[in-house]
Amino acid sequence: VGGGRLAAEELADRGCRHGACFYIKVSLSNEPSKRRDGFIRECTARGLPFEVCNLPDGTQPDALTDALQSFVSDGKFTLDGLFCGTDLLAYQVRCLLTGMGYCVPEDVQIIGFDGIRMFGDLDYTCSTIVQPVQGIAEAAVNMVLAPDFGGLPQLVCLPVTYQPGGTTLDAPAAGTAGREGQP
């Protein structure tokens, strides 16, 4: 939830006036659904108009192209900020928009989720909401090694952070890059 909220905050802070959330819909209520919910809550709280594009599981590039084209009317793309449920989806959307003649981030800004780096420690493939992988690993190991499984929490929430990666404009106000979101 915190990642979706943080993505909406970052897009709004960078001047987006009409956002959208693209995510792969599955039958379970899972983390991508919570990311979407956080995005919707923050957009609603800020009065930022938004759309939600629920893509079916296993969406192929043609279906993604069709979904993007459904937001194009009279040759004009009305969305200027997209939050994608994964970095892979953000990368695919970026490629498709570029192929359609749109400039990222000038025409439309994109934020993904996961914090994937194409080659280990190199730059991020897109602006993204980064999961605290080391914190997740430490929490998991501590839980597995705990002497009393009955005393373990049912849910552990760790904060996510925003990391620029070239698909968003520079923040209008200093100090917003690398901002931490609530879990």
N, C-alpha and C positions, 0 to 999 in steps of 0.2 A: 504494500500500500504506500509506504514511504517513498519508494522509487518512482511510482507514478505521480505522486504529489510533487516530488522534487523536479521531475521532468516538466510538468506543467508550469511550475514556478520559473524554471530556467527559460522556457520558451516565452512566457509572458514578460519576464525581465529583459529579454532580448528583442522585444517589440512585436511579437506575434499577435495578430488580431483575430485569427481564425485557425484553430488547431484541429487536430485529428489524432486518434489513437488507432493504430493498426496492430492487430494481434491475431494469433492463431487460436481459434476457439476449439476447445476440446470438451468432452462431455463432463469432465470433473471440474469442481471448483478448486482451482489450483493457483499457483503463484502468478502466472500471466493474467489470470482473471482479477487477482488482487491488484496487480499493477494497473490494469485498466480502471478499476474502481477508484484507486488513488488519483489517477489522472482526471477522472470525471469529477470527483469531489473538489479538487483544487481549481479546475476550470470553472465549476459552478460557483465556488466561493469568490473567485475573482471576477465573475461576470464575463468570462472569456468564452465566446461562442466556440463550439466544438462539434465534431462528428466522431462516430465510432465505426470502424470497419472491422467486422468479425470475419476473419478469413477461415474457411474450413481447414481442418487438420489435413496435412498432405497437399496444401495448395501448391500448384505448379506455376511457373512463371507466366503462362498465358492467363491464368485466373487472377494473378496479382496485377497484371497489366490491365485486365478488364476492370478490376476494382479501382485502380487509380484513374482510369479513364472515366469512371462513373462520377468522379469529382470534377471533371473538366466540362465546362459548359461554354458554348460559343468560342471554343479554343482558348479559354482562360481558366487557369487553375486558381480556385478561390482560397485554397488553404495555404497558409504561410508558415505553419509549424506542425511537424509530425512527430509523434512519439510512437516508436515501434517496440513491440514486446520483447524483441531480442535484437542483438547487434547484427545477426545474419539477415534478419528481415529488414533492418534499417539499410544495410548495404545493398540488398536487392532493390529496395524502393529507390535509393539514391541512383543506382544504375538505370533503372527504368525512367525516372524523372529526367535524368541527363539525356537519355535517348529520346525523350519527348521534347527536348529543347529547353528545359528549365535549368536554371543555374542554382546549385546548392553551394553555399547557404544564402545567396543574394535573393533568390525568388522564394525559396522554401527552406526552412531550417529543419534539421532532422536530429532527433536524439534516440539512441538505441538503449538497450538494457543488457548488461552482463559484464562489460569491461573487457571484451575480447581484444587481444592484440594479435595482428596477423602473424607476426613472427616473434614470439616470446616477449622481449622487453622493448620492441620497437614501438612506434607511435600507434595510437588507437586507430581503428579503421573508421570510426565515426565518433562524434560526440556521444557520450554514453553515461549511463548510471552504473557505477561500479559496485559490484558486490564485494564485501570484505572476505575474500577467499581464505586468507590466513586465519582470520577470526572464526570462520565457519569450521575450518579444519580443526583448530584448537578446541572449539566447543564440542565437536563430534568426538574427538579423541578423549576429552575429559569425561564425556558421558559414557563412552564405552568402558573406560577404566574405572568408573565410579563403583565403590564397594556396595552402594545401596541404590539399586535401580528405582525403588519406590519413591525416593526423595528427589528424583530428577524432574525438572520442569517439563511440561508437555509442549511448550513452545519457547523457543529462544529467538528473540528479534535483535538483529545487529544493524547498526546504521549503514546506509549506503551513501555514496558520494557522487557528485557530478564531476565529470572529466571532459574538458573540451577535446575535440578531435577533428576539427575542420569542417563540420557540417552545421555549425551554429555560428552566428555573428559574435563578435566581441561583446561582452556585457556593457550596457550603457553606464552602469555604476561600477566603480572599482571594488574589488574584493568579493565578487560573487563566484569566481571560478574556484572549483574545488570545494564548494559548499557541501556541508554534510546534511543529509536528510534524516528524518526520524524513521525508526523502523516501522 
